[in-house]
Amino acid sequence: MRYRRDRTPGGCYFFTLVTMDRQPLLTLPENLERLHQGFHLENQRRAFQIDALIVLPDHLHCILKLPENDDNYPTRIANIKKFFNMGCKGISLEVTPSRRAKGERPVWQRRYWEHRIRDHEDWRRHMDYIHYNPVKHGYVQSPLDWAPSTLRDCISKGWYPENWGELIDTERMRI
């Protein structure tokens, strides 16, 4: 049985992409730059709005909003992953025969997690989860201390107060 994804034209989606075997590849400086280039190039080809993005060593979370009458996020995600694969540094895994036959490198888990954002409260909860994630994983004490994050952009847009994350209700961080 094939997994059926929710594809709503103009939808807003939360995504999680994870490296294969949780390899800590994403925050290596050259890989982080490559990932940002992948998002940028795909956005030029097929427009989307990035509400939030956090990049941790072995996974990333983002919220993307699609244009009206467009539900094709699978192609966007596939192209971002593919672009990253072509220039990724520091891969420590061997290519399995199955992946070799498909021309894949051992960078990403094949699947990814997607969730359609249902309303403003759902959006807010996922935004908070994304920006608090480096604290949750023990990388930093404050969300503002994690550089590969859109939190500062969200603060400048007025979506968060300047001191967001200092006094946080960690129950809100569960999704």
N, CA and C of each residue as an Amber inpcrd file, in Angstrom:
protein
   525
   0.8410000  -1.1900000   0.0000000   0.0000000   0.0000000   0.0000000
   0.8840000   1.2500000   0.0000000   0.6020000   2.1630000  -0.8860000
   1.3840000   3.3960000  -1.0000000   0.8590000   4.4490000  -0.0320000
   1.7900000   5.2160000   0.5170000   1.4250000   6.3240000   1.3940000
   0.8220000   7.4410000   0.5540000  -0.3250000   7.9450000   0.9750000
  -0.9780000   9.0410000   0.2550000  -0.7700000  10.3320000   1.0350000
  -0.1700000  11.2770000   0.3860000   0.0940000  12.5680000   1.0180000
  -1.0820000  13.5150000   0.8020000  -1.2840000  14.3820000   1.7780000
  -2.3100000  15.4230000   1.6790000  -1.7720000  16.5020000   0.7450000
  -2.4310000  16.6890000  -0.3720000  -1.9920000  17.7080000  -1.3370000
  -3.1240000  18.6960000  -1.5560000  -3.0260000  19.8230000  -0.8750000
  -4.0340000  20.8670000  -0.9400000  -3.4680000  22.0690000  -1.6910000
  -4.0830000  22.4750000  -2.8020000  -3.5970000  23.6560000  -3.5260000
  -3.5420000  24.8770000  -2.6020000  -2.4310000  25.5950000  -2.6570000
  -2.2630000  26.7750000  -1.8130000  -2.0290000  26.4430000  -0.3530000
  -1.7580000  25.1780000  -0.0550000  -1.6040000  24.7370000   1.3320000
  -0.3320000  25.2410000   1.9860000  -0.3710000  25.2290000   3.2920000
   0.7810000  25.5650000   4.1230000   1.1760000  24.2630000   4.8170000
   2.4530000  23.8890000   4.7400000   2.9010000  22.5890000   5.2250000
   4.1200000  22.6950000   6.1230000   4.1430000  21.8260000   7.1260000
   5.3050000  21.6040000   7.9880000   6.0180000  20.3660000   7.4600000
   7.3380000  20.4510000   7.2890000   8.1290000  19.3230000   6.7990000
   9.2780000  19.0220000   7.7460000   9.6270000  17.7470000   7.8230000
  10.8480000  17.3010000   8.4780000  11.6030000  16.4240000   7.4890000
  12.8480000  16.7640000   7.2240000  13.7350000  15.9720000   6.3780000
  14.9060000  15.5310000   7.2470000  15.2590000  14.2540000   7.1620000
  16.2770000  13.6750000   8.0370000  17.3710000  13.0260000   7.1930000
  18.6140000  13.1860000   7.6190000  19.7160000  12.5390000   6.9180000
  19.6970000  11.0380000   7.1990000  20.2310000  10.2730000   6.2680000
  20.3010000   8.8280000   6.4310000  21.1810000   8.4890000   7.6370000
  20.6700000   7.6120000   8.4740000  21.3630000   7.1920000   9.6990000
  21.7550000   8.3800000  10.5760000  21.0160000   9.4570000  10.4330000
  21.2240000  10.6640000  11.2440000  22.6590000  11.1930000  11.1520000
  23.2460000  11.1080000   9.9670000  24.5920000  11.6610000   9.7680000
  24.5630000  13.1690000  10.0310000  25.5230000  13.7020000  10.7790000
  25.5410000  15.1430000  11.0690000  26.1700000  15.9430000   9.9260000
  25.4390000  16.0360000   8.8180000  25.9640000  16.6560000   7.5980000
  25.5000000  18.0900000   7.3700000  24.3080000  18.4120000   7.8410000
  23.6300000  19.6200000   7.3670000  24.2510000  20.9260000   7.8210000
  24.8890000  20.9450000   8.9840000  25.4250000  22.2120000   9.4900000
  26.9110000  22.4020000   9.2020000  27.5180000  21.4780000   8.4480000
  28.8710000  21.7540000   7.9590000  28.7590000  22.9920000   7.0660000
  29.6470000  23.9710000   7.2120000  29.4610000  25.2470000   6.5040000
  29.1810000  25.1220000   5.0070000  29.9570000  24.2990000   4.2930000
  29.7320000  24.1740000   2.8500000  28.3980000  23.4850000   2.5510000
  27.9730000  22.5610000   3.4180000  26.6880000  21.8930000   3.2160000
  25.5230000  22.8180000   3.5450000  25.6770000  23.6250000   4.5760000
  24.6330000  24.5880000   4.9330000  24.4170000  25.5730000   3.7860000
  25.5070000  26.0320000   3.1970000  25.4080000  26.9340000   2.0420000
  24.7260000  26.2310000   0.8750000  25.0790000  24.9780000   0.6430000
  24.4810000  24.1940000  -0.4470000  22.9790000  24.0330000  -0.2200000
  22.5860000  23.7870000   1.0090000  21.1690000  23.6310000   1.3390000
  20.4090000  24.9270000   1.0720000  20.9710000  26.0500000   1.5000000
  20.3260000  27.3440000   1.2430000  20.2200000  27.6160000  -0.2590000
  21.2580000  27.2590000  -1.0010000  21.2030000  27.4150000  -2.4600000
  20.0850000  26.5580000  -3.0520000  19.9400000  25.3350000  -2.5420000
  18.8890000  24.4420000  -3.0360000  17.5000000  25.0170000  -2.8210000
  17.2440000  25.5660000  -1.6330000  15.9530000  26.2010000  -1.3670000
  15.7570000  27.3960000  -2.3040000  16.7980000  28.2090000  -2.4500000
  16.7030000  29.4130000  -3.2790000  16.4320000  29.0650000  -4.7480000
  17.1960000  28.1210000  -5.2880000  17.0170000  27.7440000  -6.6960000
  15.6390000  27.1480000  -6.9530000  15.1900000  26.2990000  -6.0380000
  13.8600000  25.7010000  -6.2350000  12.7700000  26.7600000  -6.1180000
  12.9630000  27.7320000  -5.2380000  11.9880000  28.8140000  -5.0970000
  11.9380000  29.6670000  -6.3640000  13.0470000  29.7980000  -7.0650000
  13.0480000  30.5240000  -8.3390000  12.2990000  29.7400000  -9.4160000
  12.4070000  28.4150000  -9.3750000  11.7290000  27.5710000 -10.3700000
  10.2400000  27.4410000 -10.0770000   9.9210000  27.1380000  -8.8450000
   8.5410000  26.8990000  -8.4110000   8.3460000  27.6630000  -7.1030000
   7.7310000  28.8030000  -7.1890000   7.6230000  29.7100000  -6.0440000
   6.9760000  29.0420000  -4.8340000   7.4340000  29.4390000  -3.6630000
   6.8300000  29.0710000  -2.3900000   7.3170000  30.0720000  -1.3570000
   6.5910000  30.1710000  -0.2760000   6.9620000  31.0790000   0.8130000
   7.5260000  30.2450000   1.9500000   8.6580000  30.6570000   2.4900000
   9.2450000  29.9850000   3.6490000   8.8580000  30.7820000   4.8840000
   7.9790000  30.2260000   5.7050000   7.6150000  30.8900000   6.9590000
   8.6530000  30.6190000   8.0380000   9.1980000  29.4040000   8.0570000
  10.1840000  29.0390000   9.0740000  11.1020000  27.9630000   8.5180000
  12.3530000  28.0000000   8.9810000  13.3280000  26.9790000   8.6120000
  14.3540000  26.8870000   9.7300000  14.6180000  25.6800000  10.1730000
  15.6840000  25.4290000  11.1410000  16.4970000  24.2660000  10.6060000
  17.8050000  24.4070000  10.6370000  18.6890000  23.3460000  10.1600000
  19.5370000  22.8830000  11.3330000  19.3950000  21.6120000  11.6860000
  20.2030000  20.9840000  12.7250000  21.1760000  20.0310000  12.0370000
  22.1570000  19.4860000  12.7560000  23.1530000  18.6480000  12.0860000
  22.5790000  17.4930000  11.2670000  21.5230000  16.8490000  11.7620000
  21.0200000  15.6460000  11.0920000  19.5900000  15.7460000  10.5790000
  18.9500000  16.8800000  10.7390000  17.5990000  17.0490000  10.2000000
  17.2600000  18.5240000  10.0870000  16.1990000  18.7830000   9.3450000
  15.7010000  20.1470000   9.2580000  14.1840000  20.1190000   9.3570000
  13.6450000  21.2300000   9.8060000  12.1970000  21.4510000   9.8350000
  11.9310000  22.7420000   9.0840000  10.8110000  22.7840000   8.3900000
  10.4280000  24.0310000   7.7330000   8.9150000  24.0900000   7.5710000
   8.4230000  25.2970000   7.3990000   7.0290000  25.5300000   7.0280000
   7.0620000  26.2690000   5.6990000   6.4390000  25.6550000   4.7000000
   6.3690000  26.2330000   3.3590000   4.9180000  26.4690000   2.9840000
   4.6550000  27.6070000   2.3720000   3.3220000  27.9650000   1.8730000
   3.3830000  27.9550000   0.3580000   2.4770000  27.1850000  -0.2550000
   2.4300000  27.0690000  -1.7150000   1.5270000  28.1370000  -2.3170000
   1.7580000  28.4780000  -3.5840000   0.8700000  29.4260000  -4.2640000
  -0.5240000  28.8190000  -4.4540000  -1.5090000  29.6930000  -4.6310000
  -2.8670000  29.2270000  -4.9310000  -2.8240000  28.3220000  -6.1580000
  -3.6930000  27.3390000  -6.2050000  -3.8010000  26.4040000  -7.3340000
  -2.5480000  25.5620000  -7.5520000  -1.7100000  25.4300000  -6.5510000
  -0.4890000  24.6230000  -6.6660000  -0.3910000  23.7280000  -5.4350000
  -0.3210000  22.4170000  -5.6760000  -0.2030000  21.4690000  -4.5710000
   1.0680000  20.6270000  -4.6720000   1.9860000  21.0160000  -5.5480000
   3.1170000  20.1560000  -5.8750000   4.3290000  20.3770000  -4.9710000
   4.1680000  20.1110000  -3.6860000   5.3300000  20.1810000  -2.8090000
   6.2540000  18.9720000  -2.9730000   5.7640000  17.7740000  -3.3620000
   6.7120000  16.6550000  -3.5010000   7.8520000  16.9450000  -4.4850000
   7.5530000  17.6060000  -5.5920000   8.6100000  17.9440000  -6.5510000
   9.5810000  18.9450000  -5.9420000   9.0790000  19.9150000  -5.2140000
   9.9480000  20.9100000  -4.5830000  10.9120000  20.2350000  -3.6000000
  10.3630000  19.3860000  -2.7240000  11.2000000  18.7030000  -1.7300000
  12.2230000  17.8080000  -2.4340000  11.7780000  17.0520000  -3.4300000
  12.6920000  16.1620000  -4.1660000  13.8220000  16.9540000  -4.8140000
  13.5120000  18.0950000  -5.4020000  14.5420000  18.8940000  -6.0720000
  15.5230000  19.5230000  -5.0870000  15.0300000  19.9670000  -3.9430000
  15.9190000  20.5140000  -2.9110000  16.8730000  19.4240000  -2.4340000
  16.3280000  18.2400000  -2.1500000  17.1620000  17.1230000  -1.7050000
  18.1730000  16.7290000  -2.7890000  17.7300000  16.6650000  -4.0230000
  18.5980000  16.2600000  -5.1300000  19.7470000  17.2570000  -5.3140000
  19.4340000  18.5600000  -5.2840000  20.4790000  19.5730000  -5.4280000
  21.5060000  19.4370000  -4.3070000  21.0230000  19.2520000  -3.0870000
  21.9290000  19.0920000  -1.9460000  22.8050000  17.8520000  -2.1260000
  22.2030000  16.7510000  -2.5510000  22.9370000  15.4930000  -2.7470000
  24.1380000  15.6660000  -3.6670000  23.9590000  16.4430000  -4.7320000
  25.0060000  16.5710000  -5.7530000  26.2880000  17.1980000  -5.2160000
  26.1920000  18.0260000  -4.1740000  27.3910000  18.6920000  -3.6740000
  27.6750000  18.4550000  -2.2090000  26.9660000  17.5240000  -1.5950000
  27.1170000  17.2810000  -0.1580000  28.5110000  16.7530000   0.1750000
  29.1010000  17.2960000   1.2250000  30.4240000  16.8780000   1.7070000
  30.2740000  16.0780000   3.0010000  31.2460000  15.2100000   3.2690000
  31.3220000  14.5270000   4.5570000  30.4730000  13.2850000   4.7110000
  30.0040000  12.7010000   3.6200000  29.1730000  11.4980000   3.7120000
  30.0390000  10.3340000   4.1760000  29.5680000   9.6110000   5.1910000
  30.3670000   8.5180000   5.7470000  29.7930000   7.1370000   5.4460000
  28.6800000   7.0630000   4.7530000  28.0440000   5.7710000   4.4940000
  28.3450000   5.2710000   3.0880000  28.3620000   3.9580000   2.9500000
  28.5140000   3.3320000   1.6380000  27.1800000   3.3880000   0.9040000
  27.2430000   3.4380000  -0.4020000  26.0280000   3.4020000  -1.2180000
  25.5860000   1.9500000  -1.3290000  24.3510000   1.6690000  -0.9310000
  23.8240000   0.3050000  -1.0310000  23.5280000  -0.0180000  -2.4920000
  23.4840000  -1.3040000  -2.8440000  23.1470000  -1.6650000  -4.2250000
  21.8050000  -1.0850000  -4.6760000  20.8250000  -1.0640000  -3.7790000
  19.5070000  -0.5110000  -4.1080000  19.6120000   0.9700000  -4.4650000
  20.3400000   1.7190000  -3.6700000  20.5060000   3.1550000  -3.9380000
  21.3660000   3.3920000  -5.1750000  22.3860000   2.5650000  -5.3550000
  23.2410000   2.7010000  -6.5420000  22.4100000   2.5140000  -7.8060000
  21.5230000   1.5150000  -7.7970000  20.6750000   1.2380000  -8.9630000
  19.7690000   2.4200000  -9.2860000  19.3950000   3.1880000  -8.2670000
  18.5190000   4.3480000  -8.4650000  19.3060000   5.6500000  -8.6090000
  20.6350000   5.5490000  -8.6080000  21.4620000   6.7460000  -8.7420000
  21.4280000   7.6350000  -7.5150000  21.1690000   7.0680000  -6.3380000
  21.0570000   7.8450000  -5.1010000  22.3540000   7.7920000  -4.3030000
  22.6340000   8.8680000  -3.5890000  23.7410000   8.9140000  -2.6390000
  23.1610000   8.7440000  -1.2430000  23.9660000   8.2440000  -0.2840000
  23.4450000   8.0080000   1.0710000  23.4200000   9.2860000   1.9110000
  22.5600000  10.2180000   1.5150000  22.4810000  11.5030000   2.2090000
  21.1930000  11.6030000   3.0200000  20.0600000  11.4550000   2.3740000
  18.7560000  11.6460000   3.0150000  18.0430000  10.3160000   3.2280000
  17.2150000  10.2660000   4.2580000  16.2380000   9.1860000   4.3290000
  15.3240000   9.3590000   3.1230000  14.8450000   8.2680000   2.5790000
  14.0520000   8.3560000   1.3500000  12.7670000   9.1460000   1.5460000
  12.1180000   8.9560000   2.6330000  10.8470000   9.6450000   2.8660000
  11.0780000  10.8840000   3.7230000  10.0180000  11.6260000   3.9220000
  10.0590000  12.7880000   4.7960000   8.6870000  12.9150000   5.4490000
   8.6420000  13.6840000   6.5160000   7.4010000  13.9070000   7.2380000
   6.7860000  15.2020000   6.7360000   5.4860000  15.1510000   6.4580000
   4.7600000  16.3620000   6.0690000   3.4620000  16.4230000   6.8620000
   3.0580000  17.6380000   7.1770000   1.8010000  17.8720000   7.8980000
   1.1950000  19.1480000   7.3310000  -0.0470000  19.0810000   6.8880000
  -0.7000000  20.3010000   6.4060000  -1.1420000  21.1230000   7.6060000
  -0.7500000  22.3770000   7.6140000  -1.1330000  23.3030000   8.6820000
  -2.6150000  23.6140000   8.5210000  -3.3870000  23.4040000   9.5780000
  -4.8410000  23.4930000   9.4970000  -5.4050000  24.8890000   9.7880000
  -4.7520000  25.6000000  10.7150000  -5.2660000  26.9170000  11.1080000
  -4.1350000  27.7070000  11.7640000  -4.4590000  28.9120000  12.2250000
  -3.4180000  29.7720000  12.7960000  -2.7870000  29.1510000  14.0450000
  -3.5930000  28.5370000  14.8930000  -3.0500000  27.9220000  16.1130000
  -2.0920000  26.7840000  15.7690000  -2.4280000  25.9830000  14.7750000
  -1.5590000  24.8990000  14.3130000  -0.2570000  25.4870000  13.7470000
  -0.3780000  26.5610000  12.9680000   0.7950000  27.2450000  12.4180000
   1.6940000  27.7550000  13.5420000   1.0940000  28.4200000  14.5220000
   1.8550000  28.9790000  15.6430000   2.5820000  27.8690000  16.4060000
   1.8960000  26.7650000  16.6700000   2.4890000  25.6490000  17.4070000
   3.7050000  25.0760000  16.6440000   3.5690000  24.9250000  15.3350000
   4.6740000  24.3920000  14.5370000   5.8160000  25.4070000  14.3940000
   5.4870000  26.6800000  14.2970000   6.5250000  27.7170000  14.2680000
   7.3510000  27.6590000  15.5570000   6.6650000  27.5750000  16.7010000
   7.3560000  27.4990000  17.9870000   8.2190000  26.2400000  18.0730000
   7.6620000  25.1140000  17.6490000   8.3940000  23.8520000  17.6810000
   9.6860000  23.9590000  16.8590000   9.5700000  24.5110000  15.6710000
  10.7370000  24.6620000  14.7960000  11.8140000  25.5020000  15.4750000
  11.4470000  26.6590000  15.9690000  12.4490000  27.5760000  16.5000000
  13.0100000  27.1500000  17.8510000  12.2800000  26.3100000  18.5870000
  12.7710000  25.8140000  19.8750000  13.5850000  24.5310000  19.7190000
  13.5740000  23.9350000  18.5390000  14.1890000  22.6310000  18.3080000
  15.6660000  22.5330000  18.7030000  16.5200000  23.5200000  18.4380000
  17.9200000  23.3760000  18.8610000  18.0880000  23.3570000  20.3810000
  17.1690000  23.9840000  21.1110000  17.1930000  23.9180000  22.5720000
  16.7530000  22.5210000  23.0030000  15.6850000  22.0330000  22.4090000
  15.1690000  20.6940000  22.7150000  16.2550000  19.6320000  22.5630000
  17.0800000  19.7650000  21.5270000  18.1260000  18.7770000  21.2610000
  19.4350000  19.0640000  22.0000000  19.4570000  20.1200000  22.8150000
  20.6150000  20.4070000  23.6500000  21.7710000  21.1060000  22.9580000
  21.5420000  21.6900000  21.7960000  22.6200000  22.3820000  21.0850000
  22.8990000  23.7670000  21.6610000  21.8620000  24.4380000  22.1730000
  21.9940000  25.7900000  22.7180000  21.0460000  25.9490000  23.9050000
  21.2590000  27.0130000  24.6790000  20.3770000  27.3250000  25.8020000
  19.1950000  28.1860000  25.3730000  19.4080000  29.0180000  24.3610000
  18.3750000  29.9270000  23.8760000  18.2010000  29.7390000  22.3710000
  16.9610000  29.7620000  21.8750000  16.7440000  29.6430000  20.4310000
  17.4780000  30.7100000  19.6240000  17.7030000  31.8750000  20.2270000
  18.3980000  32.9580000  19.5240000  19.8790000  32.6560000  19.2930000
  20.4130000  31.6680000  20.0050000  21.8250000  31.3150000  19.8670000
  22.0960000  30.3660000  18.7030000  21.0470000  29.8620000  18.0480000
  21.2330000  28.9190000  16.9390000  21.1770000  29.6910000  15.6240000
  22.2880000  29.7240000  14.9070000  22.3790000  30.5520000  13.7000000
  21.5460000  30.0530000  12.5140000  21.5900000  28.7590000  12.1520000
  20.8310000  28.3550000  10.9530000  19.3320000  28.2450000  11.2410000
  18.7190000  29.4010000  11.4480000  17.3200000  29.4860000  11.8600000
  16.7000000  30.7640000  11.3040000  15.4080000  30.7220000  11.0750000
  14.6880000  31.9210000  10.6340000  14.1240000  32.7270000  11.8050000
  14.4680000  32.3640000  13.0380000  13.8800000  33.0480000  14.1900000
  14.1100000  34.5610000  14.1410000  15.3130000  34.9900000  13.8490000
  15.5810000  36.4440000  13.8090000  14.7460000  37.1370000  12.7230000
  14.5650000  36.4740000  11.5850000  13.6930000  37.0310000  10.5370000
  12.2590000  37.1420000  11.0400000  11.8060000  36.1220000  11.7550000
  10.4350000  36.1300000  12.2820000  10.2550000  37.2230000  13.3310000
  11.2900000  37.4770000  14.1280000  11.2380000  38.5720000  15.1010000
  11.1450000  39.9030000  14.3600000  11.9360000  40.0630000  13.3040000
  11.9100000  41.3320000  12.5560000  10.5740000  41.5460000  11.8480000
   9.8570000  40.4730000  11.5280000   8.5250000  40.5860000  10.9210000
   7.4410000  40.8510000  11.9630000   7.8170000  40.8060000  13.2520000
   6.8450000  41.0290000  14.3150000   6.0740000  39.7850000  14.7160000
   6.5150000  38.6270000  14.2530000   5.8270000  37.3760000  14.5860000
   6.1900000  36.8750000  15.9790000   7.3360000  37.3370000  16.4950000
   7.8050000  36.9500000  17.8250000   8.3350000  38.1870000  18.5310000
   8.2510000  38.2190000  19.8750000   8.9050000  39.3020000  20.6170000
  10.4220000  39.0850000  20.6170000  11.1700000  40.1470000  20.8690000
  12.6410000  40.0950000  20.8710000  13.2060000  39.0290000  21.8040000
  12.5630000  38.8000000  22.9370000  13.0920000  37.8710000  23.9360000
  12.4260000  36.4940000  23.8750000  11.8330000  36.1530000  22.7430000
  11.1400000  34.8730000  22.6420000  12.1080000  33.7350000  22.9650000
  11.6430000  32.8070000  23.7330000  12.4450000  31.6440000  24.0810000
  13.0740000  31.7300000  25.4510000  13.1290000  32.9250000  26.0420000
  13.7250000  33.0510000  27.3700000  12.8270000  32.4390000  28.4360000
  11.5580000  32.7900000  28.3990000  10.5830000  32.2070000  29.3210000
   9.5710000  31.4550000  28.4730000   9.8390000  30.1880000  28.2730000
   9.0360000  29.4230000  27.3320000   8.2660000  28.3200000  28.0480000
   7.0530000  28.1130000  27.6140000   6.2440000  26.9990000  28.0990000
   6.5860000  25.7930000  27.2270000   7.3900000  24.8800000  27.7490000
   7.8490000  23.7560000  26.9300000   6.7140000  22.8310000  26.5140000
   5.5850000  22.8980000  27.1870000   4.4230000  22.1080000  26.7540000
   3.9630000  22.5560000  25.3710000   4.1380000  23.8390000  25.0600000
   3.7630000  24.3660000  23.7430000   4.6590000  23.8360000  22.6350000
   5.7970000  23.3100000  23.0160000   6.7690000  22.8690000  22.0200000
   6.4700000  21.4720000  21.4880000   5.4320000  20.8490000  21.9800000
   5.0620000  19.5170000  21.4950000   4.0940000  19.6520000  20.3390000
   4.3230000  18.8600000  19.3100000   3.3960000  18.8660000  18.1730000
   2.8410000  17.4800000  17.9490000
